Amino acid sequence: QRLRMEEVILKALEASLLNNQASIAEAERILKEQEKQAGFVQALMIITGSANIPEKIRLSALANLKNFIRAKWKAGGVHESDKEFFKQNVLDALIQVSSIKTFHKLYEDILDLVSIYEFPEKWPGFFEKVIERVKSS
């Protein structure tokens, strides 16, 4: 199921970058449908971190992630499993893309958004994880 979701999202992201209004509209429809399902955040983060995927598609995935989180996190439109996946993996994702300034900045922006809503009550141990990552990198 997870691989299928990533494939569907990846194809939609590719289509969203075409210079064809019909393809773009269909891609947006597919992405809107996928965002309702658990695993959407995880799929976008996996696509963003996949070095074998062209950078412009990875950037599109990350921009979609930022827009989705901005619009849905506080409003309750993000599945709890996706929230947990994000919180468990965002620091590693940030480190993974640190050599690509645009990606790094977008992840910083997303982290800022999420921390406003989650820290400290809903994100215990966050600072400990930051310190652990800093020490190990």
Secondary structure, 3 states (H helix, E strand, C coil): CHHHHHHHHHHHHHHHCCCCHHHHHHHHHHHHHHCCCCCHHHHHHHHHHCCCCCHHHHHHHHHHHHHHHHHHCCCCCCCHHHHHHHHHHHHHHHHHCCCCHHHHHHHHHHHHHHHHHHCCCCCCCHHHHHHHHHHHC
